[in-house]
Amino acid sequence: MLKAKIFVQLKPSVLDPQGKAVTNSLHHLGYTAVSETRISKYIEINFATSDRDQVALETEKICSILLANPNTETYSFEIEEM
């Protein structure tokens, strides 16, 4: 069995209001050296196969049609044994 570990991030040019709110909160807590916070998504998908090529192809399709908005987000993934 294989697991896809997927990371979805906002493109650098896209404003991140949630990240900005976290940065402001950290500053109020005294962490003034924090210059920016970006919020991302982490998703794991387990596959009942050991075919890495199939898992990579399916993960790519899943990311592009469902998990990431191509206008505002980028994604990357890695595949590992379970």
Z-matrix of the N, CA and C atoms (Angstrom, degrees):
N
C 1 1.451
C 2 1.533 1 108.78
N 3 1.321 2 113.94 1 146.90
C 4 1.456 3 120.51 2 -179.56
C 5 1.524 4 111.46 3 -122.31
N 6 1.312 5 115.01 4 155.51
C 7 1.463 6 121.28 5 178.54
C 8 1.520 7 108.19 6 -126.17
N 9 1.337 8 116.11 7 132.67
C 10 1.460 9 121.12 8 172.46
C 11 1.523 10 107.59 9 -98.91
N 12 1.322 11 115.51 10 127.38
C 13 1.465 12 121.95 11 175.22
C 14 1.524 13 106.54 12 -105.85
N 15 1.328 14 116.14 13 115.66
C 16 1.457 15 122.02 14 -170.62
C 17 1.523 16 109.85 15 -113.74
N 18 1.315 17 115.69 16 134.21
C 19 1.459 18 122.80 17 178.16
C 20 1.528 19 107.93 18 -119.35
N 21 1.329 20 117.13 19 122.65
C 22 1.467 21 122.34 20 179.08
C 23 1.524 22 107.09 21 -117.35
N 24 1.342 23 116.00 22 124.27
C 25 1.459 24 121.14 23 -178.57
C 26 1.523 25 110.03 24 -127.30
N 27 1.325 26 115.15 25 151.80
C 28 1.455 27 119.18 26 171.76
C 29 1.530 28 108.74 27 -68.22
N 30 1.321 29 116.09 28 145.40
C 31 1.460 30 119.92 29 174.34
C 32 1.528 31 108.03 30 -62.33
N 33 1.331 32 117.43 31 148.60
C 34 1.478 33 120.33 32 -177.78
C 35 1.530 34 113.49 33 -56.32
N 36 1.323 35 117.61 34 -28.92
C 37 1.469 36 120.65 35 -177.68
C 38 1.533 37 113.25 36 -81.84
N 39 1.328 38 117.36 37 -7.02
C 40 1.472 39 121.64 38 -177.86
C 41 1.523 40 109.60 39 -92.71
N 42 1.318 41 116.24 40 130.03
C 43 1.461 42 120.76 41 177.22
C 44 1.523 43 110.28 42 -64.34
N 45 1.316 44 116.11 43 144.12
C 46 1.459 45 122.58 44 -178.72
C 47 1.529 46 109.06 45 -122.70
N 48 1.357 47 117.91 46 85.70
C 49 1.461 48 119.66 47 -177.40
C 50 1.526 49 113.45 48 -61.53
N 51 1.320 50 117.32 49 -34.40
C 52 1.464 51 119.82 50 178.62
C 53 1.530 52 109.57 51 -67.27
N 54 1.315 53 117.03 52 -42.20
C 55 1.464 54 120.62 53 176.93
C 56 1.516 55 111.56 54 -63.15
N 57 1.327 56 116.79 55 -40.01
C 58 1.465 57 121.42 56 177.92
C 59 1.534 58 110.49 57 -61.63
N 60 1.340 59 117.05 58 -42.44
C 61 1.463 60 121.12 59 178.93
C 62 1.524 61 110.86 60 -62.60
N 63 1.332 62 117.09 61 -39.84
C 64 1.465 63 120.56 62 178.47
C 65 1.529 64 110.01 63 -66.30
N 66 1.327 65 116.94 64 -42.89
C 67 1.463 66 120.43 65 177.71
C 68 1.527 67 110.78 66 -58.78
N 69 1.331 68 117.12 67 -46.34
C 70 1.461 69 120.78 68 178.58
C 71 1.525 70 111.58 69 -60.29
N 72 1.327 71 116.72 70 -42.83
C 73 1.466 72 120.65 71 178.83
C 74 1.526 73 111.24 72 -63.04
N 75 1.320 74 116.11 73 -41.54
C 76 1.470 75 119.44 74 178.13
C 77 1.519 76 111.33 75 -63.11
N 78 1.326 77 116.44 76 -39.69
C 79 1.472 78 119.60 77 177.25
C 80 1.520 79 110.70 78 -61.88
N 81 1.344 80 117.30 79 -41.91
C 82 1.462 81 120.79 80 178.53
C 83 1.532 82 112.18 81 -65.25
N 84 1.334 83 115.85 82 -26.39
C 85 1.467 84 119.99 83 178.51
C 86 1.534 85 112.17 84 -85.89
N 87 1.332 86 116.18 85 1.13
C 88 1.453 87 119.50 86 176.60
C 89 1.519 88 115.29 87 100.98
N 90 1.312 89 118.23 88 -0.03
C 91 1.464 90 121.32 89 179.32
C 92 1.532 91 109.53 90 -89.03
N 93 1.317 92 115.16 91 68.40
C 94 1.466 93 121.21 92 -172.59
C 95 1.523 94 113.15 93 -75.00
N 96 1.307 95 118.67 94 -14.68
C 97 1.459 96 121.11 95 178.63
C 98 1.532 97 112.19 96 -77.55
N 99 1.343 98 117.46 97 -12.92
C 100 1.469 99 120.54 98 177.61
C 101 1.517 100 108.20 99 -70.36
N 102 1.329 101 116.53 100 121.76
C 103 1.470 102 119.40 101 -177.56
C 104 1.522 103 112.32 102 -98.17
N 105 1.328 104 117.91 103 -28.38
C 106 1.471 105 120.13 104 -179.71
C 107 1.520 106 109.29 105 -161.52
N 108 1.316 107 115.47 106 146.95
C 109 1.461 108 122.33 107 174.75
C 110 1.519 109 107.51 108 -128.48
N 111 1.323 110 116.69 109 132.58
C 112 1.458 111 121.74 110 176.25
C 113 1.522 112 107.45 111 -119.55
N 114 1.311 113 116.49 112 134.69
C 115 1.461 114 121.74 113 -179.84
C 116 1.528 115 108.51 114 -97.28
N 117 1.318 116 116.25 115 133.58
C 118 1.457 117 122.60 116 -179.48
C 119 1.522 118 109.48 117 -129.56
N 120 1.336 119 115.15 118 173.79
C 121 1.461 120 121.05 119 176.63
C 122 1.521 121 108.94 120 -115.22
N 123 1.320 122 115.21 121 142.98
C 124 1.457 123 122.15 122 174.41
C 125 1.519 124 107.26 123 -123.79
N 126 1.324 125 116.71 124 127.61
C 127 1.468 126 121.70 125 -175.97
C 128 1.522 127 108.22 126 -131.64
N 129 1.317 128 117.45 127 138.97
C 130 1.460 129 121.96 128 173.53
C 131 1.526 130 108.64 129 -116.67
N 132 1.325 131 115.81 130 135.71
C 133 1.464 132 121.43 131 175.31
C 134 1.524 133 107.13 132 -127.25
N 135 1.327 134 116.59 133 125.86
C 136 1.462 135 122.26 134 176.83
C 137 1.527 136 109.07 135 -94.32
N 138 1.323 137 115.85 136 136.62
C 139 1.460 138 122.05 137 179.59
C 140 1.528 139 108.96 138 -118.14
N 141 1.311 140 115.96 139 139.26
C 142 1.463 141 122.14 140 179.68
C 143 1.527 142 109.92 141 -91.24
N 144 1.314 143 115.76 142 53.03
C 145 1.466 144 122.07 143 177.69
C 146 1.521 145 108.16 144 -153.71
N 147 1.322 146 115.76 145 160.50
C 148 1.464 147 120.09 146 175.77
C 149 1.534 148 111.00 147 -111.91
N 150 1.313 149 117.05 148 11.78
C 151 1.465 150 122.98 149 -179.54
C 152 1.534 151 109.35 150 -84.57
N 153 1.334 152 116.56 151 98.84
C 154 1.470 153 121.78 152 -176.41
C 155 1.524 154 112.24 153 -61.06
N 156 1.317 155 117.07 154 -39.43
C 157 1.464 156 119.67 155 -179.86
C 158 1.526 157 111.38 156 -62.98
N 159 1.322 158 116.53 157 -43.10
C 160 1.462 159 121.11 158 178.72
C 161 1.530 160 110.74 159 -64.06
N 162 1.316 161 116.45 160 -44.57
C 163 1.466 162 121.03 161 179.96
C 164 1.525 163 110.58 162 -63.33
N 165 1.319 164 117.08 163 -42.25
C 166 1.461 165 119.96 164 178.74
C 167 1.528 166 110.99 165 -63.35
N 168 1.321 167 117.14 166 -43.67
C 169 1.462 168 120.95 167 179.28
C 170 1.524 169 111.29 168 -63.77
N 171 1.321 170 116.97 169 -46.15
C 172 1.463 171 120.68 170 -179.88
C 173 1.525 172 111.41 171 -66.43
N 174 1.325 173 117.48 172 -39.60
C 175 1.461 174 120.61 173 178.80
C 176 1.524 175 110.26 174 -63.83
N 177 1.314 176 117.26 175 -42.57
C 178 1.464 177 121.52 176 177.26
C 179 1.528 178 110.70 177 -58.30
N 180 1.320 179 116.94 178 -46.00
C 181 1.469 180 120.90 179 179.30
C 182 1.529 181 111.31 180 -64.45
N 183 1.321 182 117.13 181 -44.44
C 184 1.472 183 121.65 182 179.91
C 185 1.524 184 110.41 183 -59.93
N 186 1.315 185 116.11 184 -43.99
C 187 1.468 186 119.93 185 179.99
C 188 1.521 187 111.32 186 -63.81
N 189 1.316 188 116.05 187 -45.80
C 190 1.467 189 119.44 188 -173.78
C 191 1.524 190 113.29 189 -73.05
N 192 1.343 191 118.18 190 -28.52
C 193 1.474 192 118.53 191 -178.08
C 194 1.521 193 114.06 192 -101.00
N 195 1.346 194 117.74 193 -17.07
C 196 1.464 195 118.20 194 -173.88
C 197 1.523 196 114.69 195 -131.64
N 198 1.302 197 118.16 196 -46.81
C 199 1.464 198 120.24 197 -167.68
C 200 1.523 199 114.85 198 -85.87
N 201 1.327 200 118.21 199 -26.83
C 202 1.460 201 120.74 200 -176.61
C 203 1.519 202 110.85 201 -127.49
N 204 1.318 203 115.75 202 137.12
C 205 1.454 204 121.81 203 174.74
C 206 1.532 205 107.28 204 -86.79
N 207 1.335 206 118.25 205 112.67
C 208 1.466 207 119.76 206 -174.43
C 209 1.533 208 113.88 207 -63.72
N 210 1.315 209 118.07 208 -18.93
C 211 1.460 210 121.07 209 178.68
C 212 1.525 211 112.75 210 -75.38
N 213 1.333 212 116.62 211 -30.44
C 214 1.468 213 119.46 212 -173.60
C 215 1.525 214 114.52 213 -125.59
N 216 1.324 215 117.98 214 -10.64
C 217 1.465 216 120.03 215 -172.81
C 218 1.529 217 112.08 216 -130.10
N 219 1.319 218 114.20 217 155.49
C 220 1.457 219 122.06 218 169.77
C 221 1.523 220 107.34 219 -119.14
N 222 1.313 221 116.13 220 163.34
C 223 1.462 222 119.04 221 177.66
C 224 1.522 223 109.76 222 -145.19
N 225 1.303 224 113.53 223 158.26
C 226 1.460 225 121.91 224 172.22
C 227 1.519 226 106.71 225 -146.42
N 228 1.308 227 115.74 226 159.66
C 229 1.460 228 117.90 227 178.52
C 230 1.523 229 109.48 228 -151.27
N 231 1.320 230 113.66 229 159.75
C 232 1.454 231 121.33 230 173.60
C 233 1.517 232 107.67 231 -132.98
N 234 1.289 233 115.99 232 152.18
C 235 1.459 234 121.42 233 -178.27
C 236 1.524 235 108.18 234 -117.73
N 237 1.321 236 115.11 235 133.82
C 238 1.461 237 118.96 236 -179.42
C 239 1.519 238 110.41 237 -138.32
N 240 1.318 239 114.71 238 159.10
C 241 1.460 240 121.31 239 174.95
C 242 1.518 241 109.63 240 -70.16
N 243 1.298 242 116.10 241 146.64
C 244 1.474 243 120.45 242 176.94
C 245 1.514 244 108.85 243 -98.06
